[in-house]
Amino acid sequence: MSRAALLVLADGRFPAGGHAHSGGAEAAVKAGRITGAASLETFCRGRLHTAGLVAASLAAAAVLGADPAELDAAADARTPSPALRVAARKLGRQLTRAARATWPSDELDALARRFPKGAHQPVVLGLVARAAALEPVDAAHCAAYESVSGPASATVRLLSLDPFDATGVLARLAPDVDRVADQAVEAARRAIDEGVDALPAGSAPLLEIGAEAHAAWAVRLFAS
């Protein structure tokens, strides 16, 4: 396993398309739920322990060898918002494209053929981690961190928030990210024995509602 590979995969400059998505932050800013660093931290903590935990568990299970089709169906079932399902598949397609160029893999080639419109991004992330010879906890950390780093980065642009304040939010959330990653790996190991229904299904209704409203906006800065 290469720790450098983990850094490449987790790097915000990796061309996987995440920079175009706010993780629900744009809708939350417009609704007044994010107004500064304190409310951003609250938003990110809630997202981490719901959508972030689900994504991290799916990614870890993919590294452990769970069937990608079953994981993709499980991701669909845990994503009530059609807009978020579309966004997850677009991100998955872009990640697949970037990863196939970076870590060529028969599994990634098969995934691209099986899901020409893209599998859910966390499922792809897990298979990419496998291709990069990473561990389940590495994929879980990537997914958990992405669940908070995306909104934090987007809020800097949306509110002209001081980047130092946004980075401080991420630093304060680091222990939570570690805990969520560990919980995700435990759940993924159970899912290998018990099936995908053992994976977490934490919901964040305001994220889902906000995503549907956001998708209907005529003008927006982010794709989701």
C-alpha positions as CSV (number, residue, x, y, z in Angstrom):
1,M,0.0,0.0,0.0
2,S,1.3,3.5,-0.9
3,R,0.4,6.4,1.4
4,A,1.3,8.6,-1.5
5,A,-1.6,7.0,-3.5
6,L,-4.0,8.0,-0.7
7,L,-2.8,11.6,-0.9
8,V,-3.3,11.6,-4.7
9,L,-6.9,10.2,-4.3
10,A,-7.8,12.6,-1.5
11,D,-6.2,15.7,-3.1
12,G,-8.9,18.2,-4.1
13,R,-7.0,18.8,-7.3
14,F,-7.5,15.2,-8.5
15,P,-9.7,15.6,-11.6
16,A,-12.8,13.9,-10.3
17,G,-15.3,16.8,-10.7
18,G,-15.9,17.5,-7.0
19,H,-15.0,21.2,-7.4
20,A,-18.3,21.7,-9.3
21,H,-20.4,20.4,-6.4
22,S,-21.2,22.1,-3.1
23,G,-22.6,19.1,-1.2
24,G,-25.7,21.0,-0.4
25,A,-24.0,24.1,0.8
26,E,-25.3,26.4,-1.9
27,A,-28.9,25.6,-1.0
28,A,-28.1,25.9,2.7
29,V,-26.6,29.3,2.2
30,K,-29.6,30.6,0.3
31,A,-31.9,29.2,2.9
32,G,-29.9,31.0,5.6
33,R,-28.7,27.8,7.3
34,I,-25.1,28.6,6.6
35,T,-24.1,32.2,7.4
36,G,-20.5,31.9,8.6
37,A,-17.9,29.5,10.1
38,A,-20.0,28.4,13.1
39,S,-23.1,27.4,11.1
40,L,-20.8,25.9,8.4
41,E,-19.4,23.6,11.1
42,T,-22.8,22.6,12.3
43,F,-23.9,21.9,8.7
44,C,-20.7,19.8,8.0
45,R,-21.0,17.8,11.2
46,G,-24.6,16.9,10.4
47,R,-23.6,15.9,6.8
48,L,-20.7,13.9,8.0
49,H,-22.7,11.8,10.4
50,T,-25.5,11.1,7.9
51,A,-24.6,11.2,4.2
52,G,-20.9,11.0,5.0
53,L,-21.2,7.8,7.0
54,V,-23.3,6.2,4.3
55,A,-20.8,7.1,1.6
56,A,-17.8,6.0,3.7
57,S,-19.5,2.6,4.4
58,L,-20.3,2.1,0.7
59,A,-16.7,2.9,-0.2
60,A,-15.2,0.6,2.4
61,A,-17.5,-2.2,1.4
62,A,-16.4,-1.9,-2.2
63,V,-12.7,-2.2,-1.1
64,L,-13.6,-5.3,0.8
65,G,-15.0,-6.9,-2.4
66,A,-18.8,-6.5,-2.1
67,D,-20.7,-6.7,-5.4
68,P,-20.6,-3.2,-7.0
69,A,-24.1,-3.7,-8.5
70,E,-25.5,-4.5,-5.0
71,L,-23.7,-1.5,-3.5
72,D,-25.0,0.8,-6.3
73,A,-28.5,-0.4,-5.6
74,A,-28.0,0.2,-1.9
75,A,-26.7,3.7,-2.6
76,D,-29.9,4.4,-4.7
77,A,-32.1,3.2,-1.9
78,R,-30.3,5.5,0.5
79,T,-30.6,8.6,-1.8
80,P,-34.3,9.6,-2.0
81,S,-33.6,12.7,-4.0
82,P,-33.5,12.2,-7.8
83,A,-31.2,15.2,-8.1
84,L,-28.7,13.8,-5.7
85,R,-28.8,10.4,-7.5
86,V,-28.0,12.2,-10.7
87,A,-25.2,14.1,-9.1
88,A,-23.7,11.0,-7.5
89,R,-23.7,9.2,-10.8
90,K,-22.1,12.1,-12.7
91,L,-19.4,12.3,-10.0
92,G,-19.0,8.5,-10.2
93,R,-18.5,8.7,-14.0
94,Q,-15.9,11.4,-13.8
95,L,-14.1,9.6,-11.0
96,T,-14.1,6.4,-13.0
97,R,-12.6,8.3,-16.0
98,A,-9.9,9.9,-13.9
99,A,-9.0,6.7,-12.0
100,R,-8.8,4.5,-15.2
101,A,-6.1,6.9,-16.5
102,T,-4.3,7.0,-13.1
103,W,-4.6,3.4,-11.8
104,P,-5.5,1.1,-14.8
105,S,-7.6,-1.8,-13.5
106,D,-9.8,-4.5,-15.0
107,E,-12.3,-3.9,-12.3
108,L,-12.6,-0.2,-13.2
109,D,-12.9,-1.2,-16.9
110,A,-15.7,-3.6,-16.0
111,L,-17.4,-0.9,-13.9
112,A,-17.3,1.5,-16.8
113,R,-18.9,-1.0,-19.1
114,R,-21.5,-2.0,-16.5
115,F,-22.5,1.6,-15.6
116,P,-22.0,3.7,-18.8
117,K,-23.8,6.6,-17.1
118,G,-21.8,6.2,-13.9
119,A,-22.1,4.2,-10.7
120,H,-22.6,6.1,-7.4
121,Q,-19.5,8.0,-6.5
122,P,-18.8,6.2,-3.2
123,V,-19.0,2.8,-4.9
124,V,-16.5,4.0,-7.5
125,L,-14.3,5.5,-4.8
126,G,-14.0,2.1,-3.2
127,L,-13.0,0.3,-6.4
128,V,-10.5,3.1,-7.1
129,A,-9.0,2.5,-3.7
130,R,-8.7,-1.2,-4.5
131,A,-7.0,-0.4,-7.8
132,A,-4.6,1.9,-5.9
133,A,-3.9,-0.9,-3.3
134,L,-5.4,1.1,-0.5
135,E,-7.3,-0.3,2.6
136,P,-11.0,0.0,3.5
137,V,-10.2,2.6,6.1
138,D,-8.4,4.7,3.5
139,A,-11.5,4.8,1.3
140,A,-13.7,5.5,4.3
141,H,-11.5,8.4,5.3
142,C,-11.6,9.8,1.7
143,A,-15.4,9.6,1.6
144,A,-15.9,11.0,5.0
145,Y,-13.5,13.9,4.4
146,E,-15.1,14.7,1.0
147,S,-18.4,15.0,2.8
148,V,-17.2,18.0,4.7
149,S,-14.4,19.5,2.6
150,G,-16.7,20.0,-0.4
151,P,-19.2,22.2,1.5
152,A,-16.3,24.0,3.3
153,S,-14.6,24.9,0.0
154,A,-17.9,25.9,-1.6
155,T,-18.8,28.2,1.2
156,V,-15.6,30.1,0.8
157,R,-16.8,31.0,-2.7
158,L,-20.5,31.4,-1.8
159,L,-20.0,33.7,1.2
160,S,-16.4,35.0,0.7
161,L,-15.7,33.2,3.9
162,D,-12.1,33.5,5.1
163,P,-10.3,30.4,3.9
164,F,-8.5,30.3,7.3
165,D,-11.9,30.0,9.0
166,A,-13.1,27.2,6.6
167,T,-9.9,25.3,7.2
168,G,-10.3,25.7,10.9
169,V,-13.8,24.1,10.6
170,L,-12.2,21.1,8.9
171,A,-9.5,20.8,11.5
172,R,-12.1,20.8,14.3
173,L,-14.0,18.1,12.5
174,A,-11.0,15.8,12.1
175,P,-11.8,13.7,15.2
176,D,-15.3,13.2,13.9
177,V,-14.0,12.2,10.5
178,D,-11.8,9.6,12.1
179,R,-14.7,8.2,14.1
180,V,-17.0,8.0,11.1
181,A,-14.3,6.3,9.1
182,D,-13.9,3.6,11.8
183,Q,-17.7,3.2,12.1
184,A,-17.9,2.8,8.3
185,V,-15.3,0.1,8.2
186,E,-17.1,-1.9,10.9
187,A,-20.4,-1.6,9.1
188,A,-18.7,-2.6,5.8
189,R,-17.3,-5.7,7.4
190,R,-20.7,-6.7,8.7
191,A,-22.2,-6.1,5.3
192,I,-19.8,-8.6,3.8
193,D,-21.2,-11.3,6.1
194,E,-24.8,-10.1,6.3
195,G,-25.5,-8.3,3.0
196,V,-25.8,-4.7,2.1
197,D,-28.8,-4.1,4.3
198,A,-26.3,-4.0,7.2
199,L,-24.8,-0.7,5.8
200,P,-25.9,2.5,7.5
201,A,-28.9,4.4,6.1
202,G,-28.6,7.7,7.9
203,S,-30.9,10.3,6.4
204,A,-30.6,14.1,6.1
205,P,-34.0,15.3,4.9
206,L,-33.0,19.0,4.5
207,L,-30.2,17.9,2.2
208,E,-32.6,16.0,0.0
209,I,-35.2,18.8,0.0
210,G,-32.5,21.4,-0.7
211,A,-31.1,19.4,-3.5
212,E,-34.5,19.2,-5.3
213,A,-35.0,23.0,-4.9
214,H,-31.4,23.7,-6.0
215,A,-31.9,21.6,-9.2
216,A,-34.7,23.8,-10.3
217,W,-32.8,27.1,-10.0
218,A,-32.3,28.9,-13.3
219,V,-29.0,30.3,-12.1
220,R,-26.6,28.6,-9.7
221,L,-22.9,28.5,-9.0
222,F,-22.6,24.7,-8.4
223,A,-24.1,21.6,-10.0
224,S,-25.4,20.4,-6.7
